[in-house]
């Protein structure tokens, strides 16, 4: 019997994805999932409906077209169904360059220079000591570790925090709830790269953000639900935080009347810090499908209890 793969992404046209999967899986039946599609061996998805899970009863694995699996965690998944996320597929370098740009732009005060240039003002700002500018990376998974190591290339002191112990070359690592406050207190810039779980929902509210040093800066490239918007705005207005670069939001697209659009200390980008690269992603997923068919283990397996 021919192996069958179904694809489902309610937010995009399926044909380009299907063409790429077919190129990487010659001889495999690949089709778009619709309500009532016959059960397949594998499903490749982004934000699928519960109906797909309910109807695809013989799946050997469910592949997520992205690194974050929080949308899948909202579904009722069979306990024994393997869920596999993308390892990197070109997202790591994008995330690293985005975060490095945001950190350097703040550190070198380029926003101030842009304002001066628009006003025709020629004033040099004094250089800041790099050794006093510690960057804290909240979340040290595949992308977090890549970002932390990239920041080290610019000689910033970099620290990291994760739920479980991690080792990242050149990065002082903090572990667990007991060390979170110490980590936050040392982060002049806080970069959020956490997975979204019940434990990390609203983690960056007033209590946590207030533990950052006065004048700290926030970069959020994880999920909008990590940040309590009103608490962030209040700390910006109070001067406790110097500013924020935000790429992800609770509601996307960000509503036109949201205060982030107009706040002079907030830089908004439309969820572009690490975009899924179609060809690289489909090649990686196809390779993992073939590996599973050969009885091999694959990277990127999701722990359904932890949610990442």
LINJONOR-V657574 format. One record per pair of residues at least 4 apart in sequence whose C-alpha atoms are under 8 Angstrom apart, sorted by the first residue. I is the first residue (numbers start at 1). J is the second residue. Records with the same first field share a line. If there is no record, write none. Layout:
BEGIN
I->J / J
END
This chain:
BEGIN
2->27 / 28 / 29
3->28 / 29 / 40 / 41
4->28 / 29 / 30 / 31 / 40 / 41 / 42
5->28 / 29 / 30 / 31 / 40 / 41 / 42 / 43 / 44
6->30 / 31 / 32 / 33 / 40 / 42 / 43 / 44
7->14 / 17 / 18 / 30 / 31 / 32 / 33 / 43 / 44 / 45
8->14 / 32 / 33 / 34 / 43 / 44 / 45 / 46 / 48
9->13 / 14 / 45 / 46 / 47 / 48
10->46 / 47 / 48
14->18 / 32
15->19
16->20
17->21 / 278 / 282
18->22 / 30 / 31 / 32
19->23
20->24 / 279 / 282 / 283
21->25 / 30 / 282 / 283 / 286
22->26 / 27 / 28 / 29 / 30
24->282 / 283 / 286 / 287
25->286
33->37 / 52
35->51 / 52
36->55
37->55
38->55 / 56
39->55 / 56 / 57 / 58 / 59
40->56 / 58 / 59
41->58 / 59 / 60 / 61
42->59 / 60 / 61 / 62 / 63 / 289
43->59 / 61 / 62 / 63
44->62 / 63 / 64 / 65
45->62 / 63 / 64 / 65
46->64 / 65 / 66 / 71 / 72
47->71 / 72
48->52 / 72
49->53 / 75
50->54 / 75 / 76
51->55
52->56
53->57 / 76 / 77
59->81
60->81 / 82
61->81 / 82 / 83 / 84
62->81 / 82 / 83 / 84
63->83 / 84 / 85 / 86 / 285
64->69 / 83 / 84 / 85 / 86
65->85 / 86 / 276 / 281
66->85 / 86 / 276
67->85 / 86 / 87 / 88
68->85 / 195 / 196 / 308
69->73 / 85 / 307 / 308
70->74 / 195 / 196 / 197 / 307 / 308
71->75
73->77 / 304 / 307
77->81
79->304
82->301 / 302
83->301 / 302 / 304
84->299 / 300 / 301 / 302
85->300 / 301 / 302
86->281 / 284 / 285 / 300
87->142 / 299 / 300
88->92 / 142 / 143
89->276 / 277 / 280 / 281 / 284
90->94 / 276 / 277 / 280
91->95 / 143 / 274 / 275 / 276 / 277
92->96 / 142 / 143 / 146 / 147 / 274
93->97 / 146
94->98 / 273 / 274 / 275
95->99 / 143 / 147 / 221 / 273 / 274
96->100 / 143 / 146 / 147 / 150 / 151
97->101
98->102 / 273 / 274
99->103 / 147 / 191 / 219 / 273
100->104 / 147 / 150 / 151
101->105
102->106 / 219 / 245
103->107 / 189 / 219
104->108
105->109 / 110 / 111
106->110 / 111 / 217
107->128 / 133
108->127 / 128
109->113
110->114
111->115
112->116
113->117
114->118
115->119
116->120 / 121 / 122 / 123
117->121 / 122
129->133
130->134 / 155 / 156 / 157
131->156 / 157
132->157
133->156 / 157 / 187 / 188 / 189
134->156 / 157 / 158 / 159 / 186 / 187 / 188 / 189
135->156 / 157 / 158 / 159 / 187 / 188 / 189 / 190 / 191
136->158 / 159 / 160 / 161 / 183 / 184 / 186 / 187 / 188 / 189 / 190 / 191
137->144 / 147 / 148 / 158 / 159 / 160 / 161 / 190 / 191 / 192 / 193
138->144 / 160 / 161 / 162 / 190 / 191 / 192 / 193 / 194
139->144 / 160 / 161 / 162 / 163 / 192 / 193 / 194 / 195
140->144 / 145 / 160 / 161 / 162 / 166 / 193 / 194
141->145 / 194
142->146
143->147 / 193
144->148 / 193 / 194
145->149 / 168
146->150
147->151
148->152 / 158 / 159 / 160 / 171
149->153 / 168 / 169 / 170 / 171
150->154
151->155 / 156 / 158
152->156 / 157 / 158 / 170
157->171
158->170 / 171 / 172
159->171 / 172 / 173 / 174 / 183 / 187
160->171 / 172 / 173 / 174 / 183
161->173 / 174 / 175 / 176 / 180 / 183
162->166 / 173 / 174 / 175 / 176
163->175 / 176 / 177
164->175 / 176
165->173 / 174 / 175 / 176
166->173 / 175
167->171 / 173
168->172 / 173
174->179 / 180 / 183
175->179 / 180
176->180
177->181
179->183
180->184
181->185 / 208 / 211
182->186
183->187
184->190 / 208 / 209 / 211 / 212 / 213
185->211 / 212 / 213
186->212 / 213
187->212 / 213 / 216
188->212 / 213 / 215 / 216 / 217
189->216 / 217 / 218 / 219
190->216 / 217 / 218 / 219
191->218 / 219 / 220 / 221
192->218 / 219 / 220 / 221 / 222
193->220 / 221 / 222
194->200 / 222 / 223
195->200 / 222 / 223 / 307 / 308
196->200 / 201 / 222 / 223 / 225 / 226 / 307
197->201 / 306 / 307 / 308
199->203
200->226
201->225 / 226 / 227
202->225 / 226 / 227 / 228
203->208 / 226 / 227 / 228
204->208 / 209 / 226 / 227 / 228
205->209 / 227 / 228 / 229 / 231 / 232
206->210 / 228 / 231 / 232 / 235
207->211
208->212
209->232 / 235
210->235 / 240
212->216
213->240
214->239 / 240 / 241 / 242
215->239 / 240 / 241 / 242
216->240 / 241 / 242 / 243
217->241 / 242 / 243 / 244
218->241 / 243 / 244 / 245 / 246
219->244 / 245 / 246
220->224 / 244 / 245 / 246 / 247 / 248
221->246 / 247 / 248 / 271 / 273
222->226 / 248
223->248 / 249 / 250
224->248 / 249 / 250 / 251
225->249 / 250
227->232
228->232
229->233
230->234
231->235
232->236
233->237
234->238
235->239 / 240 / 241
236->240 / 241 / 242 / 243 / 265
242->265
243->265 / 266
244->265 / 266 / 267
245->266 / 267 / 268 / 269
246->266 / 267 / 268 / 269
247->268 / 269 / 270 / 271 / 272 / 273
248->252 / 269 / 270 / 271
249->253 / 254
250->254
251->255
253->270
254->258 / 270
256->261
257->261
258->262
259->263
260->266 / 267 / 268
261->266 / 267 / 268
262->266
271->275
276->281
277->281
278->282
279->283
280->284
281->285
282->286
283->287
284->288
285->289
286->290
287->291
288->292 / 298
289->293
290->294
291->295 / 296 / 297 / 298
292->296 / 297 / 298
302->307 / 308
303->307 / 308
304->308
END
